[in-house]
Amino acid sequence: MMRESNLRRIVEVSMKRETGRKDIGIMTVRQALELPEVPSLEYSHPELNSRSDGRFLTRDQLEAYARCA
């Protein structure tokens, strides 16, 4: 079961490419998980400023975060 409070958090979604990263947009965790499953999509951590240090979550990691109690 997903936690509603975690689904409302904000993430930045980007696509990893050979030429670098293409920003897709800023959205809630819920909206990010509603996107099609594309392996090259990456998500900033909802509780960290991970964009600045280059750390991103995979879709599986974002789903796990949304389930956290």
C-alpha positions in Angstrom: 0.0 0.0 0.0 1.3 3.4 -0.9 1.6 6.2 1.7 -0.5 9.2 0.7 2.0 11.6 2.2 4.9 10.1 0.2 2.9 10.2 -3.0 2.5 14.0 -2.6 6.2 14.7 -2.3 8.0 16.4 -5.3 10.6 14.8 -7.5 12.4 15.9 -10.6 12.2 13.4 -13.5 14.9 13.2 -16.1 15.9 10.9 -18.9 19.4 9.5 -19.1 20.9 9.7 -22.6 24.2 9.1 -24.2 24.7 12.8 -24.6 23.7 13.6 -21.0 20.5 14.1 -19.1 17.3 15.6 -20.5 15.0 17.1 -17.9 11.4 15.9 -18.2 9.8 17.9 -15.4 9.0 18.4 -11.7 6.0 16.5 -10.4 4.6 14.6 -7.4 5.7 11.0 -6.7 2.2 9.9 -7.7 2.5 11.6 -11.1 6.0 10.2 -11.7 4.8 6.7 -11.0 2.0 7.2 -13.5 4.5 7.8 -16.3 5.1 4.9 -18.6 7.8 2.5 -17.4 10.9 3.7 -19.4 14.2 2.3 -18.2 16.1 5.5 -18.9 13.9 7.6 -16.6 15.5 8.7 -13.3 14.0 10.4 -10.3 15.5 12.8 -7.7 15.0 11.6 -4.1 11.9 13.3 -2.7 13.6 14.1 0.6 17.1 15.0 -0.6 18.6 17.5 -2.9 20.0 14.6 -4.9 20.0 16.5 -8.2 23.0 18.6 -7.1 25.1 15.6 -6.2 24.2 13.4 -9.1 22.2 10.7 -7.2 19.0 9.6 -8.7 16.5 6.8 -8.0 15.2 4.1 -10.3 11.5 3.5 -10.7 11.7 0.5 -8.4 13.4 2.6 -5.7 10.8 5.4 -6.1 8.0 2.8 -5.7 9.7 1.4 -2.6 9.9 5.0 -1.2 6.2 5.5 -1.8 5.4 2.4 0.2 7.6 3.4 3.2 5.9 3.6 6.5 
